[in-house]
Amino acid sequence: MNFNPEIEYQSLATIKNFQEKKLQEVLAYTNANSNYYQSLFKKEKIDSTKIKKIEDLQHIPFTTKENLQRYNKDFICVEPSKIVDYITTSGTLSTPTTFAMTDKDLDRLGYNEAISFTCAGGKPGNIYQLMTTLDKRFMAGFAYVLGIRAMKASVIRVGNGIPELQWDTIQRINPDTIICVPSFILKIIQYAKEHHIDYKKSSVKKAICIGENLRNDDFSLNLLGKKIKEKWDIQLYSTYASTEMSTSFCECDAGKGGHHHPELIICELIDENGNIVKEGEYGELVITTLGVEGMPLIRFKTGDICRFHYEPCSCGRTSMRISPIIGRKNQMIKLKGTTLYPAAIFDILDNIDFIENYLVEVTTNEVGMDDVTVKIGVKEYNEQIISVLQNRFRAKIRVTPHIKIEAIETIKKIQLPEINRKPIKFIDKRK
């Protein structure tokens, strides 16, 4: 199978025509098989056969996370006997969102990861060490295994955490690539230093990084990315994905944004009023999945804020590239007149050596404005810590949140509850 699709090298006009044919297939399929979209089209008096162009999608209402949670089973397009895997993703309501996957969906998922890894220089014979979980109904870990298997490379399923086991595995099996959350790389570097492991001479040459930004908007490495590179000069590839998309955007060697896979997903960017933004502007990412059998989505609002880049990449691909995600729409903070997202605060805290862990908590004050408290777990306390942090915040984001020193174990219990598969860094207590 070709994991370097020709469509990614075609003109933007050719890509658009290709996607519009795929769009008509999705609309016909959902109109025939999805209770949710059948009801929506009927209620809104939408003739889906008249939706021919990507611009015509604007006649269809958005699908939200709340819709997915409230009408979850109505999105399923197949009989229960065709479902081979159930996956869940967290949501804003109490009811979890379940995704039903068919054999075809798992094949598509593996194909998506194979072309993404190939984009990042992967090839048959590579050895990938998986430092993320496969359990807890997590899509990504399973997707990586399927993709690596499809491209005839090797995978070592170590799972998340446990630096000692990670290094034991690296030394025993000699993987060339690790897949992990980038901040975890700093933890395994620290472990290596403390246990006299010559990590710079290990077999690991690159890292596929998930869940956290590595780059600034201009694609230069952010503070976290720089800190990793200064300590360990391996290749870093940033990725972006979500369960709802069943698709990933992965960087190539150029490191200029995650490449769009036109055969798997249609992307739009919208403003606060739901209108398409002008080219080059930031907006909320809205997606329509292509080739999904179990639970296809039309115009799903991801909540993630980014922008698109359309100039050809030096790797030869002409498909759109997505910028780093600057934040989630519902997490935007207005602190002392400055608009920012939690990621800007994370970027500062991740680059300070004396910080072991942290939580960012936002509340509403007595006059209805946002208040931000950063709770810090420090390796060794001294009286200058708060002053140092205040100066860092002023220099980077121009405003200073409240800073509170907490016990490392206290933060750890909140940050890593057993039922979660991702560490909690941000707690929103706003009214």
C-alpha positions in Angstrom: 0.0 0.0 0.0 1.2 3.5 -0.8 1.7 5.6 2.4 2.7 8.7 0.5 -0.6 9.6 -1.2 -0.4 11.4 -4.6 -3.3 13.7 -3.7 -1.1 15.5 -1.2 1.1 16.7 -4.0 -1.6 18.0 -6.3 -2.8 21.6 -6.9 -5.1 23.1 -4.4 -7.8 23.2 -7.0 -7.4 19.4 -7.7 -7.5 18.7 -4.0 -10.7 20.7 -3.6 -12.4 18.9 -6.5 -11.3 15.6 -5.0 -12.7 16.5 -1.6 -16.0 17.6 -3.0 -16.6 14.2 -4.6 -15.8 12.6 -1.2 -18.2 15.1 0.5 -21.1 14.0 -1.7 -20.4 10.4 -0.7 -20.4 11.3 3.0 -23.7 13.2 2.7 -25.4 10.3 0.8 -24.1 7.8 3.4 -25.2 9.8 6.5 -28.6 10.6 4.9 -29.2 6.9 4.5 -27.7 5.6 7.7 -27.4 8.2 10.5 -30.5 8.9 12.6 -29.0 12.1 13.8 -28.2 13.6 10.4 -31.5 12.3 8.9 -33.4 14.2 11.6 -31.2 17.3 11.2 -31.6 17.4 7.4 -35.4 17.0 7.8 -35.7 19.6 10.6 -33.6 22.2 8.7 -35.2 21.3 5.3 -31.8 20.5 3.8 -31.6 18.6 0.5 -28.2 17.0 1.0 -28.0 16.2 -2.8 -27.7 19.9 -3.4 -24.6 20.3 -1.3 -22.0 20.0 -4.0 -19.2 22.4 -3.0 -17.2 22.8 0.2 -18.7 26.3 0.4 -22.2 24.7 0.4 -21.3 23.1 3.8 -22.2 26.4 5.3 -25.9 25.5 4.8 -25.5 22.7 7.3 -25.6 23.5 11.1 -22.6 22.6 13.1 -22.3 19.4 15.1 -21.1 20.1 18.7 -19.7 18.0 21.5 -23.0 18.4 23.3 -24.8 17.0 20.3 -22.5 14.0 20.4 -23.0 13.4 24.1 -26.8 13.9 24.1 -27.6 11.9 21.0 -24.6 9.6 21.0 -26.3 6.4 19.7 -28.1 8.3 16.9 -24.7 9.0 15.3 -24.0 5.3 14.8 -24.5 4.2 11.2 -24.1 0.5 11.4 -25.6 -2.5 13.1 -24.1 -3.5 16.5 -22.7 -6.7 14.9 -20.4 -4.6 12.7 -18.9 -2.7 15.6 -15.5 -4.2 16.6 -14.1 -1.6 19.0 -15.6 1.0 21.3 -13.6 4.1 22.2 -14.6 7.0 24.5 -13.4 10.6 24.7 -13.9 13.0 27.6 -16.5 15.7 27.3 -17.9 18.8 29.0 -21.1 17.0 30.1 -21.3 14.1 32.6 -22.2 11.5 29.9 -19.1 10.2 28.1 -18.9 10.3 24.3 -18.6 6.8 22.8 -17.2 6.1 19.3 -18.2 2.9 17.6 -15.5 1.6 15.3 -15.9 -1.0 12.5 -13.2 -3.1 10.8 -13.1 -0.5 8.0 -12.7 2.3 10.5 -9.7 0.5 12.2 -8.1 0.0 8.7 -8.6 3.7 8.0 -7.2 4.6 11.4 -4.1 2.5 10.8 -3.7 4.0 7.3 -3.9 7.5 8.8 -1.1 6.8 11.2 1.0 5.1 8.6 0.8 8.1 6.2 1.5 10.4 9.2 4.5 8.5 10.3 5.7 8.3 6.7 5.3 12.1 6.5 7.6 12.3 9.5 10.3 10.2 7.8 9.1 6.8 9.0 9.8 3.7 6.9 9.7 -0.1 7.2 12.2 -1.4 9.7 11.9 1.5 12.1 11.5 0.6 15.7 8.9 2.8 17.6 8.8 2.8 21.4 5.2 3.6 22.5 5.2 5.7 25.7 1.5 6.2 25.7 -1.3 4.1 27.0 -3.2 1.4 25.1 -5.9 1.0 27.7 -8.6 3.2 29.2 -10.5 3.2 25.9 -7.8 5.5 24.4 -7.9 5.7 20.6 -4.4 7.1 19.9 -2.3 4.3 21.4 -4.2 1.6 19.5 -4.0 3.8 16.3 -0.2 4.0 16.6 0.1 0.3 16.8 -2.1 -0.2 13.8 -0.2 2.4 11.7 3.2 1.0 12.6 2.1 -2.5 11.8 0.6 -1.3 8.5 3.9 0.3 7.4 5.8 -2.8 8.4 7.8 -1.2 11.2 8.2 -2.5 14.7 6.5 -1.3 17.9 7.4 -1.7 21.6 4.3 -1.2 23.8 5.8 0.1 27.0 3.0 2.4 28.0 3.1 5.8 29.7 5.3 6.8 32.7 8.0 4.7 34.5 11.3 6.2 33.2 13.2 3.2 34.6 11.3 0.8 32.3 11.6 3.2 29.4 15.4 3.2 29.6 15.6 -0.5 30.2 13.6 -1.0 27.0 15.7 1.5 25.0 18.9 -0.3 26.1 17.6 -3.8 25.4 15.8 -3.3 22.1 17.4 -0.1 20.6 14.4 1.8 19.2 15.1 4.7 16.8 11.9 6.6 17.5 9.8 7.3 20.7 6.1 8.4 20.7 5.2 10.4 23.8 4.0 13.6 25.3 7.0 16.0 24.9 7.2 17.1 28.6 7.8 13.4 29.4 11.0 13.6 27.4 12.4 16.0 30.0 11.5 13.5 32.8 13.4 10.6 31.1 16.3 12.9 30.4 16.4 13.8 34.1 16.2 10.1 35.1 19.0 9.3 32.7 21.2 12.0 34.3 20.5 10.8 37.8 21.3 7.2 36.9 24.4 7.9 34.8 22.8 6.7 31.5 24.5 8.2 28.4 21.2 9.1 26.8 22.9 11.2 24.0 24.5 8.0 22.7 21.3 5.9 22.8 19.6 4.5 19.7 16.8 7.1 19.9 17.1 9.6 17.0 13.6 11.2 16.9 10.4 11.7 18.8 6.8 11.8 17.6 5.3 14.3 20.1 1.6 14.3 21.0 -0.7 16.3 23.3 1.4 19.4 23.8 2.7 22.2 21.5 6.4 22.1 20.5 6.3 25.2 18.3 5.3 28.9 18.3 3.1 30.3 15.6 6.1 31.0 13.3 7.0 27.3 13.7 10.1 28.1 15.7 10.5 25.8 18.7 8.7 27.1 21.8 10.3 27.1 25.3 9.4 23.4 25.8 10.8 22.4 22.4 14.0 24.4 22.9 14.6 22.9 26.3 14.3 19.4 24.9 16.6 20.2 22.0 19.2 21.8 24.3 19.4 18.7 26.5 19.0 16.0 23.8 19.5 16.8 20.1 17.0 14.5 18.6 14.5 15.3 15.8 11.2 16.4 17.1 7.9 16.1 15.2 4.8 17.8 16.4 1.4 16.2 15.8 -2.3 17.2 16.3 -5.3 14.9 16.4 -8.5 14.0 18.2 -10.8 11.1 18.7 -13.6 12.9 16.9 -11.4 13.5 13.8 -10.0 9.9 13.6 -7.3 11.7 11.7 -3.9 13.3 12.6 -1.9 16.2 11.3 1.8 15.4 11.5 4.9 17.5 10.6 7.4 16.5 8.0 11.2 17.2 8.3 10.6 20.8 7.5 8.7 21.3 10.8 6.3 23.9 9.2 3.0 22.6 10.4 0.9 19.5 10.4 0.1 18.2 7.0 -3.6 17.8 6.0 -4.6 14.4 4.5 -7.3 15.4 2.0 -8.7 11.9 1.5 -9.5 11.6 5.2 -10.9 15.0 6.4 -12.4 18.3 5.3 -11.4 21.3 7.3 -12.9 24.7 7.8 -12.0 27.6 10.1 -14.8 29.8 11.6 -15.1 33.0 13.6 -17.2 33.7 16.7 -20.3 34.1 14.5 -19.8 30.8 12.6 -18.6 32.5 9.4 -15.5 31.2 7.5 -12.5 33.4 8.4 -10.3 35.1 5.8 -7.2 33.2 4.6 -4.4 33.6 7.1 -6.7 34.4 10.0 -7.2 32.3 13.2 -10.4 30.5 13.7 -12.0 27.5 15.3 -11.3 24.3 13.5 -14.4 22.5 12.1 -14.1 19.1 10.5 -16.0 16.7 8.3 -14.7 13.1 8.4 -14.2 11.2 5.1 -14.3 7.4 4.8 -15.6 6.8 8.4 -18.2 4.0 8.5 -19.3 3.7 12.2 -19.8 7.4 13.2 -19.0 9.9 10.5 -19.3 13.6 11.5 -20.3 16.6 9.5 -19.2 20.1 10.4 -18.0 19.1 13.9 -16.7 22.0 16.0 -13.4 20.9 17.6 -13.1 24.0 19.9 -9.4 24.3 18.8 -8.1 27.6 17.6 -5.5 27.6 14.8 -4.9 28.9 11.2 -4.2 27.3 7.9 -1.1 27.6 5.7 -1.5 27.0 1.9 1.9 27.8 0.5 3.7 24.6 -0.8 6.0 22.9 1.7 9.7 22.2 1.0 8.9 18.5 1.3 7.0 18.7 -2.0 3.5 18.4 -0.5 1.0 21.0 -1.6 -1.8 20.2 0.8 -2.8 22.6 3.5 -0.8 22.7 6.7 -2.2 23.5 10.2 -0.6 25.8 12.6 0.2 25.0 16.2 -3.1 25.0 18.3 -3.0 28.2 20.3 -5.8 27.1 22.6 -9.3 25.9 23.0 -12.2 28.3 22.4 -13.8 27.6 25.8 -10.5 28.0 27.7 -9.7 31.5 26.6 -8.7 33.7 29.6 -9.0 37.5 30.0 -6.5 38.3 32.7 -6.1 42.0 33.6 -7.1 43.1 30.1 -4.8 40.5 28.3 -6.3 37.7 26.3 -4.4 34.4 26.5 -4.9 30.6 26.5 -3.6 28.2 29.1 -0.9 26.9 26.7 0.9 30.3 27.0 1.2 29.7 30.8 2.2 26.0 30.3 5.0 27.1 28.0 6.5 29.3 30.7 6.2 26.7 33.5 7.5 23.8 31.4 10.8 25.7 30.9 11.6 26.3 34.6 13.9 23.6 36.1 12.9 24.0 39.7 9.3 23.3 39.0 8.3 19.6 39.5 4.6 19.9 38.7 1.9 22.6 38.5 -1.8 23.3 38.1 -3.4 26.4 36.5 -6.8 27.3 38.0 -9.1 30.0 36.7 -12.0 31.4 38.7 -14.5 34.3 38.5 -13.8 37.1 40.9 -16.3 39.3 42.7 -16.6 41.7 39.8 -17.1 39.0 37.2 -13.6 39.0 35.8 -11.2 36.1 35.3 -8.7 35.3 38.1 -5.8 32.9 37.5 -3.9 31.0 40.2 -0.9 28.9 39.4 -0.2 26.2 42.0 3.5 25.1 41.9 5.2 22.1 43.2 8.9 22.9 43.6 11.9 20.6 44.1 13.5 22.9 46.6 11.9 26.0 48.1 13.7 29.3 48.5 12.3 32.9 49.1 13.2 34.1 45.5 10.9 31.6 43.7 7.8 33.7 43.6 9.7 36.8 42.5 11.5 34.8 39.7 8.1 33.4 38.5 6.5 36.9 38.5 9.3 38.3 36.4 9.0 35.4 33.9 5.3 35.9 33.5 5.7 39.7 33.0 8.4 39.1 30.4 6.4 36.5 28.4 2.7 37.3 28.8 2.8 40.8 30.3 0.6 39.9 33.2 1.2 37.9 36.5 -1.3 35.3 37.9 -1.5 34.5 41.6 1.3 32.1 42.5 0.9 29.6 45.3 3.4 27.0 46.4 1.9 23.5 47.1 3.3 20.2 48.0 4.4 18.1 45.0 2.3 15.1 46.1 -0.8 17.3 46.6 -0.6 18.5 43.0 0.2 15.0 41.8 -3.0 13.6 43.2 -5.1 16.2 41.4 -3.1 16.1 38.2 -3.0 12.3 37.8 -6.3 10.8 39.0 -6.5 7.0 38.3 -9.5 7.4 35.9 -7.7 9.9 33.6 -5.4 8.9 30.8 -4.0 12.4 30.4 -2.5 14.6 33.1 -4.7 17.5 34.3 -2.9 20.9 34.0 -5.9 23.3 33.7 -8.9 23.5 36.0 -11.7 25.9 35.0 -13.9 27.0 37.9 -15.5 30.0 36.2 -19.2 30.6 36.7 
